[in-house]
Amino acid sequence: MKTELVNIKKRFGSFEALKGINLTIEDGEFVAIVGPSGCGKTTLLRLLSGFESPTEGEIVMDQETVASNSSFIPPEKRNIGLVFQSFALWPHMKIKDQVKFPLKHHRFVPQELKKNADARVEEMLEIVGLSHLADRMPSELSGGQKQRVAIARALSPSPALLLMDEPLSSLDAKLRIELRNEIQLIHRQFKTSIVYVTHDQSEALAMADKIVVMKDGFIEQVGTPKEIYFNPKTEFVATFISKANLIKGEWNGDVFTPTSSPHARWYLPEVDESFKTSGICPVRPEQFSLSGSGGLGGVVKNLLFQGREVHAIVDVNGEEINFITDLYSPIRIGDTVSLNVEGAMEPSIAGVV
């Protein structure tokens, strides 16, 4: 099901939570919405689910307007499924009954699934690995198992759009990684459109087909994970999605010269014009490499061991620069080092005049 948000605005009294959102969610697409607290991502999800109505604009699902300032279709009449952060399982129901409930009551359930409800429940519990716990109560399950039940329940009626509100945030790190993988596999199997709200940038990068980065009620950038990571359009996107060093300097076409190292020349043709206008170059920590001379000179301030790599912080004229080096790097805290951008060709080599 294709879903379109057209110039969506949402006000709560004098506070404008959403300030003109335009977004298309294609059929079968996995869209992650990320942003800091208060950016409007949960409000956007509540509008899609039907728990709120827009102040201006319209929401169109499968070519039908489900919400505008003059019309509104409630949640139970939308072909959607919901997975919440808090699991929201009924404490008096067995696991198999939790999954069966929407098959009885969701108005868009295909007749074939309704007729074979028990088989559908078995199928869904098998997919999430909980067949052996079908007769358990929610109080007898771990947090990860409860969220698997919530996912199975949401998918059992085969909704056209699945909305997930920070579903993994209450789980420990190991469980989050496990369930990330399971959600991806389930998405590929069912090809249901998914809107996934999260504050965890690594989740969005790992799982989504498309990432929507929000700030202060606006969309800052929409793109694939690779586009968002390697080609940010704004300083906020560069620093919010993972880490990025914002190096001050001067641009000459696609060649950047850092202020603190006038002999360094980095050829970076894919940096957005907004950075060039601001005299800033975004560099990811892993893009830096140690060089003999001619790069950013500084002193190693700290080293953070991360197993297969070491995260280093270098003081360059009072500014902290993050870079990642390999496990066998000889640098130590207090060493003087020079950093250059890996693969940034000299203008003469790149054919730039």
C-alpha distance (Angstrom), angle and dihedral (degrees) to the residues before:
residue distance angle dihedral
M1 . . .
K2 3.78 . .
T3 3.80 115.1 .
E4 3.80 125.3 -165.9
L5 3.78 130.3 -169.2
V6 3.79 111.1 -162.2
N7 3.83 119.7 -164.1
I8 3.81 92.0 -35.7
K9 3.80 116.6 -169.2
K10 3.78 126.2 176.1
R11 3.78 126.1 -171.3
F12 3.78 129.8 -174.3
G13 3.78 103.1 -163.5
S14 3.80 105.8 -55.8
F15 3.83 93.4 -17.4
E16 3.80 116.2 96.8
A17 3.80 107.7 -152.6
L18 3.82 95.9 176.0
K19 3.79 121.1 31.3
G20 3.79 107.5 -168.2
I21 3.81 112.4 -36.4
N22 3.80 119.3 -167.4
L23 3.79 114.5 -178.7
T24 3.81 138.4 148.1
I25 3.81 122.3 -154.3
E26 3.77 109.0 -163.3
D27 3.78 124.2 -144.6
G28 3.82 109.7 -80.4
E29 3.81 93.8 6.4
F30 3.83 123.8 141.6
V31 3.82 106.7 -141.2
A32 3.81 121.3 -175.3
I33 3.81 118.9 -160.9
V34 3.80 113.5 -156.7
G35 3.77 135.6 174.2
P36 3.80 142.8 119.3
S37 3.80 123.3 -69.4
G38 3.78 111.0 -70.0
C39 3.81 95.8 23.0
G40 3.82 93.2 118.0
K41 3.81 101.8 -106.5
T42 3.83 95.6 125.6
T43 3.81 91.1 44.4
L44 3.81 87.8 54.1
L45 3.80 90.8 51.5
R46 3.83 91.3 49.0
L47 3.79 89.4 53.1
L48 3.81 91.0 51.7
S49 3.81 91.3 47.9
G50 3.81 93.8 48.2
F51 3.80 97.3 -115.8
E52 3.83 88.7 117.4
S53 3.79 133.5 27.4
P54 3.82 124.3 -139.4
T55 3.79 121.8 -105.5
E56 3.80 88.7 -145.6
G57 3.79 136.1 3.8
E58 3.78 130.3 32.3
I59 3.79 141.6 -94.9
V60 3.79 116.9 -141.9
M61 3.81 122.3 -165.3
D62 3.79 119.5 -175.5
Q63 3.83 89.8 -14.9
E64 3.83 92.2 -53.6
T65 3.80 122.2 112.2
V66 3.80 105.2 -125.9
A67 3.81 97.5 172.8
S68 3.79 137.9 19.8
N69 3.79 136.3 133.1
S70 3.82 88.6 -83.4
S71 3.83 104.7 35.4
F72 3.78 136.5 36.8
I73 3.80 136.5 -176.5
P74 3.86 113.3 -160.3
P75 3.83 123.2 -126.5
E76 3.81 95.7 -100.5
K77 3.80 90.1 58.8
R78 3.80 94.6 52.3
N79 3.78 122.2 88.0
I80 3.80 94.3 -122.2
G81 3.80 141.2 121.8
L82 3.81 126.4 -149.0
V83 3.80 133.8 -149.2
F84 3.80 116.2 -174.8
Q85 3.79 133.2 -159.2
S86 3.82 90.4 -120.5
F87 3.87 94.6 52.5
A88 3.87 90.6 -126.7
L89 3.81 94.5 -145.6
W90 3.79 119.4 165.7
P91 3.82 106.7 -111.4
H92 3.83 94.7 -146.9
M93 3.82 96.9 53.1
K94 3.79 129.9 85.6
I95 3.77 116.6 -122.8
K96 3.80 94.1 -105.0
D97 3.81 90.3 51.4
Q98 3.81 91.2 51.2
V99 3.80 89.5 57.3
K100 3.80 93.2 42.8
F101 3.82 95.6 50.4
P102 3.85 98.0 80.8
L103 3.80 90.1 45.9
K104 3.79 86.9 64.7
H105 3.78 98.9 40.8
H106 3.83 110.9 25.4
R107 3.81 105.8 103.3
F108 3.81 95.2 -147.4
V109 3.83 97.3 54.3
P110 3.82 110.2 131.8
Q111 3.82 111.8 -114.5
E112 3.79 91.4 -121.1
L113 3.81 91.0 60.0
K114 3.80 92.1 46.2
K115 3.78 91.5 52.6
N116 3.80 91.9 48.5
A117 3.80 98.7 37.3
D118 3.80 95.8 141.7
A119 3.80 91.9 51.3
R120 3.80 89.9 48.5
V121 3.81 91.0 52.1
E122 3.81 90.7 51.0
E123 3.80 90.3 48.3
M124 3.80 93.8 51.0
L125 3.80 94.3 45.8
E126 3.80 89.3 49.1
I127 3.81 90.7 52.1
V128 3.83 92.7 53.1
G129 3.82 92.5 41.0
L130 3.81 97.9 -114.3
S131 3.82 103.9 111.3
H132 3.79 90.4 117.2
L133 3.82 91.2 56.0
A134 3.81 98.3 50.4
D135 3.82 93.5 119.0
R136 3.81 96.2 44.7
M137 3.81 124.6 107.8
P138 3.85 121.1 -124.3
S139 3.81 91.1 -108.5
E140 3.81 88.7 63.2
L141 3.82 94.3 57.4
S142 3.79 134.1 85.0
G143 3.80 121.6 -120.4
G144 3.78 92.7 -98.9
Q145 3.79 92.2 49.4
K146 3.80 91.4 49.7
Q147 3.79 91.0 53.4
R148 3.79 90.5 49.5
V149 3.81 88.2 54.4
A150 3.81 90.3 49.6
I151 3.82 90.4 51.9
A152 3.82 92.4 47.4
R153 3.82 90.6 48.5
A154 3.81 92.6 49.9
L155 3.81 93.2 49.0
S156 3.82 99.1 40.8
P157 3.86 95.5 86.9
S158 3.84 90.0 48.0
P159 3.82 97.8 -120.1
A160 3.79 119.7 -160.1
L161 3.82 91.4 -133.1
L162 3.80 127.6 29.9
L163 3.81 117.6 -159.5
M164 3.81 117.7 -160.6
D165 3.81 121.1 -171.4
E166 3.83 109.6 -160.0
P167 3.82 89.9 -51.0
L168 3.81 96.3 175.4
S169 3.80 102.0 39.8
S170 3.82 95.2 99.0
L171 3.82 94.0 51.9
D172 3.80 129.1 88.0
A173 3.81 121.0 -100.5
K174 3.82 96.6 -99.3
L175 3.82 92.9 50.0
R176 3.79 91.9 47.0
I177 3.80 91.1 56.5
E178 3.82 91.6 47.2
L179 3.80 93.4 49.7
R180 3.82 92.7 44.6
N181 3.78 87.4 61.5
E182 3.81 93.2 45.5
I183 3.81 93.5 49.4
Q184 3.80 90.2 50.9
L185 3.80 91.9 50.0
I186 3.81 91.2 47.8
H187 3.81 90.6 49.4
R188 3.80 91.6 52.6
Q189 3.79 90.7 48.1
F190 3.82 98.6 47.6
K191 3.83 99.2 28.0
T192 3.79 89.8 -147.2
S193 3.80 116.8 161.1
I194 3.82 108.2 -107.9
V195 3.80 131.2 -162.7
Y196 3.79 108.0 -167.5
V197 3.80 119.7 -170.8
T198 3.80 114.9 -159.8
H199 3.79 141.7 152.6
D200 3.81 89.4 -152.7
Q201 3.81 108.7 96.1
S202 3.80 92.9 -168.0
E203 3.83 90.0 58.2
A204 3.78 91.0 52.5
L205 3.82 93.2 47.7
A206 3.80 92.4 47.5
M207 3.80 99.8 44.7
A208 3.79 114.5 25.6
D209 3.80 133.8 88.7
K210 3.80 88.3 -158.0
I211 3.81 131.4 19.7
V212 3.80 124.7 -152.4
V213 3.82 112.8 -160.8
M214 3.81 113.7 -159.3
K215 3.78 133.5 -168.0
D216 3.81 130.4 173.8
G217 3.80 94.3 -14.0
F218 3.81 95.1 -49.0
I219 3.80 133.5 99.0
E220 3.81 107.8 -115.7
Q221 3.80 96.5 -173.7
V222 3.80 142.0 -12.6
G223 3.79 121.3 -158.6
T224 3.78 148.6 112.8
P225 3.82 116.6 -64.6
K226 3.82 90.2 -101.8
E227 3.81 92.5 49.5
I228 3.79 92.7 48.6
Y229 3.80 92.7 46.7
F230 3.80 101.9 41.0
N231 3.82 100.7 27.5
P232 3.81 109.3 35.4
K233 3.81 114.5 176.2
T234 3.81 98.0 -152.5
E235 3.79 139.2 30.6
F236 3.81 89.5 -112.9
V237 3.82 93.4 56.6
A238 3.81 91.1 45.9
T239 3.81 93.3 53.9
F240 3.82 99.7 33.8
I241 3.80 96.8 51.5
S242 3.80 100.7 64.5
K243 3.81 116.0 -49.9
A244 3.76 129.2 -44.3
N245 3.80 131.2 176.6
L246 3.79 111.5 -135.1
I247 3.80 103.0 -149.7
K248 3.81 117.6 -164.0
G249 3.77 118.4 -136.5
E250 3.78 146.4 99.6
W251 3.80 130.8 -60.0
N252 3.79 123.6 -146.5
G253 3.77 103.2 -176.6
D254 3.80 104.1 -59.5
V255 3.80 94.6 -17.5
F256 3.79 119.6 97.3
T257 3.81 126.9 -161.4
P258 3.83 115.9 -167.9
T259 3.80 115.7 -131.8
S260 3.80 91.5 -132.1
S261 3.81 93.3 49.5
P262 3.82 111.6 36.2
H263 3.83 91.9 175.8
A264 3.82 93.2 60.4
R265 3.81 116.7 92.6
W266 3.79 119.2 -175.2
Y267 3.78 121.3 -169.9
L268 3.82 105.8 -148.7
P269 3.82 110.7 161.6
E270 3.80 97.6 172.8
V271 3.81 100.0 58.9
D272 3.81 112.5 119.0
E273 3.80 119.0 -106.8
S274 3.82 91.4 -119.6
F275 3.82 89.3 69.3
K276 3.78 92.5 47.1
T277 3.79 90.9 52.0
S278 3.83 89.5 51.7
G279 3.81 94.2 46.0
I280 3.79 92.4 -119.2
C281 3.80 133.2 127.4
P282 3.84 119.2 -157.0
V283 3.80 112.0 -144.2
R284 3.80 124.2 179.9
P285 3.85 114.7 -137.3
E286 3.80 92.2 -115.0
Q287 3.82 91.3 53.9
F288 3.80 91.1 68.4
S289 3.78 122.5 87.2
L290 3.78 132.7 -177.9
S291 3.79 114.4 -99.8
G292 3.78 134.0 -176.7
S293 3.79 95.3 -118.5
G294 3.78 143.9 -36.7
G295 3.79 96.4 68.8
L296 3.79 135.5 88.6
G297 3.80 105.2 -44.7
G298 3.79 118.5 -149.6
V299 3.78 148.8 130.6
V300 3.81 123.6 -92.9
K301 3.81 104.9 -113.3
N302 3.80 100.9 177.7
L303 3.81 142.6 -3.7
L304 3.81 123.3 -150.0
F305 3.81 115.5 -162.6
Q306 3.84 110.5 -141.1
G307 3.78 102.7 173.4
R308 3.80 105.3 -106.7
E309 3.82 93.7 27.2
V310 3.79 143.1 23.1
H311 3.80 123.5 -125.4
A312 3.79 110.3 -146.2
I313 3.79 131.9 -166.0
V314 3.80 116.2 -153.3
D315 3.80 124.6 -167.6
V316 3.82 107.8 -136.6
N317 3.82 109.3 -177.8
G318 3.79 91.5 -35.9
E319 3.82 95.0 -44.0
E320 3.80 121.2 111.0
I321 3.80 114.2 -127.9
N322 3.81 120.0 -168.7
F323 3.77 121.4 -148.8
I324 3.79 136.8 161.5
T325 3.77 122.8 -130.7
D326 3.78 132.5 179.2
L327 3.76 126.4 -90.9
Y328 3.80 93.5 -103.8
S329 3.80 98.3 50.4
P330 3.82 110.4 133.4
I331 3.83 95.4 -142.9
R332 3.80 119.3 121.6
I333 3.78 135.1 -170.1
G334 3.80 108.1 -76.8
D335 3.82 95.5 28.3
T336 3.79 119.7 132.5
V337 3.82 110.5 -125.9
S338 3.80 140.2 175.6
L339 3.81 121.0 -138.5
N340 3.78 128.7 -158.1
V341 3.80 131.5 174.6
E342 3.80 110.6 -97.3
G343 3.80 111.4 -115.1
A344 3.82 95.3 2.3
M345 3.79 98.5 141.8
E346 3.78 124.0 -145.0
P347 3.81 111.0 -104.0
S348 3.81 92.5 -114.8
I349 3.81 91.4 53.5
A350 3.81 92.3 45.4
G351 3.78 91.8 50.6
V352 3.78 94.0 -111.6
V353 3.79 119.6 141.4
